[in-house]
Amino acid sequence: MEEIDRRIVALLAADGRMSFTDLAKETGLSVSAVHQRVRRLEKRGVIKGYAALVDFDEVGLPLTAFVSIKPIDPAAADDAPDRLRHLAAIESCHSVAGDESYILKVRVGSPHDLEELLNQIRAAANVSTRTTVVLSTPFDYRPPAV
């Protein structure tokens, strides 16, 4: 990837609402050149989309946890992500090396909601779980060092 494209990606990762005019000023390109480069980066899949950063406390989801899962039957099909996709409280699912197969990042409203979600996860995917509750998040949503 060209250095100027890396700069554009870094700027948009820090502020996805940055205008083409501001991108042009920051990169020294014309507005039309920046527009073309951004569209090309989107088309190539380098930029996958744009999203709003949400204050989860304000929307009633103050509890974040990481749930490690592993199959109860190691010989069973590895289809946990497909079996769990319908659970909206699961923010992300990561395949990992180690004792567990996946680590899920979940957001819920209360400890009771977390307990219910864990029961749903176990039943839907036939897995055992190990849960770590987040106490605080000193930083999040850091743009990548591209």
C-alpha positions in Angstrom: 0.0 0.0 0.0 1.3 3.5 -0.9 2.3 5.8 2.0 -0.3 8.4 1.0 -3.1 5.7 1.2 -1.8 4.7 4.6 -2.1 8.3 5.7 -5.7 8.5 4.4 -6.5 5.2 6.2 -5.0 6.5 9.4 -6.9 9.8 9.2 -10.2 8.1 8.5 -9.6 5.5 11.3 -9.2 8.4 13.7 -12.2 10.3 12.4 -14.5 8.5 10.0 -16.4 11.7 9.3 -13.4 13.7 8.1 -14.4 15.5 4.9 -12.6 15.1 1.6 -11.6 18.7 1.9 -10.0 18.1 5.3 -8.3 14.9 4.0 -7.0 16.8 1.1 -5.5 19.5 3.4 -3.9 16.8 5.6 -2.4 14.9 2.7 -1.5 17.6 0.3 -3.7 16.1 -2.5 -6.6 17.7 -4.3 -10.1 16.9 -3.2 -10.8 14.9 -6.3 -7.6 12.8 -5.8 -8.5 12.1 -2.2 -12.0 11.2 -3.2 -10.7 8.7 -5.9 -8.2 7.2 -3.4 -10.9 6.7 -0.7 -13.3 5.1 -3.2 -10.5 2.8 -4.4 -9.6 1.9 -0.7 -13.3 1.1 -0.1 -13.6 -1.0 -3.3 -10.4 -3.0 -2.4 -11.9 -3.6 1.1 -9.2 -1.8 3.0 -11.9 0.5 4.3 -14.8 -1.8 5.2 -17.3 0.8 6.4 -17.9 3.6 8.8 -19.6 3.5 12.2 -20.7 5.6 15.1 -18.9 5.1 18.4 -21.6 4.5 21.0 -21.5 5.2 24.8 -22.7 1.8 26.0 -23.5 3.1 29.5 -25.9 5.6 27.9 -27.8 3.0 25.9 -28.2 0.7 28.9 -25.4 -1.8 28.2 -22.8 -0.9 31.0 -21.5 -4.5 31.5 -18.8 -5.8 29.2 -17.3 -9.2 29.5 -15.1 -11.6 27.6 -16.4 -15.1 27.3 -14.0 -17.9 26.3 -15.7 -20.9 24.9 -14.6 -24.5 24.0 -16.7 -27.4 22.8 -17.9 -29.9 25.3 -17.3 -32.6 22.6 -14.0 -31.8 20.9 -15.0 -34.1 18.0 -18.1 -32.0 17.2 -18.2 -29.7 14.2 -16.5 -26.3 14.7 -19.6 -24.2 14.0 -19.9 -22.2 17.2 -19.8 -18.8 15.4 -22.8 -19.8 13.2 -24.7 -21.1 16.2 -24.1 -17.9 18.1 -24.6 -15.3 15.4 -28.2 -14.7 16.3 -27.3 -13.4 19.9 -27.1 -9.7 19.5 -25.3 -9.2 22.9 -22.2 -10.8 21.3 -20.3 -7.9 19.9 -17.4 -9.9 18.4 -16.2 -13.4 18.1 -12.5 -14.2 17.8 -11.0 -17.6 16.9 -8.0 -18.1 19.2 -5.1 -20.4 19.9 -4.9 -22.0 23.4 -7.3 -24.0 25.6 -10.4 -22.2 24.3 -11.7 -22.2 20.7 -13.2 -18.7 20.6 -13.3 -15.5 22.7 -16.5 -13.5 22.6 -16.8 -9.9 23.6 -20.3 -9.3 25.0 -22.2 -6.3 26.3 -25.3 -6.6 28.5 -27.3 -4.5 31.0 -26.7 -6.3 34.2 -25.1 -9.4 35.9 -28.5 -11.1 35.6 -28.5 -10.4 31.8 -24.9 -11.8 31.6 -26.0 -15.0 33.4 -28.9 -15.5 30.9 -26.6 -14.8 28.0 -24.1 -17.4 29.2 -26.9 -20.0 29.5 -28.0 -19.1 25.9 -24.4 -19.4 24.6 -23.9 -22.8 26.3 -27.2 -24.2 25.0 -26.9 -22.8 21.4 -23.3 -23.9 20.8 -22.9 -26.9 23.2 -19.8 -25.3 24.8 -18.3 -24.6 28.2 -17.6 -21.0 29.1 -15.0 -19.1 31.1 -16.0 -15.4 31.7 -13.9 -12.3 32.6 -16.0 -9.2 33.5 -14.5 -5.9 32.5 -14.2 -3.4 35.4 -13.0 -0.4 33.4 -11.7 0.4 30.0 -8.8 2.9 30.1 -8.8 3.1 26.3 -10.7 1.6 23.4 -11.4 2.3 19.7 -7.7 3.1 19.0 -7.0 3.7 15.4 -4.5 1.2 13.9 -0.8 2.2 13.5 -0.8 1.8 9.7 
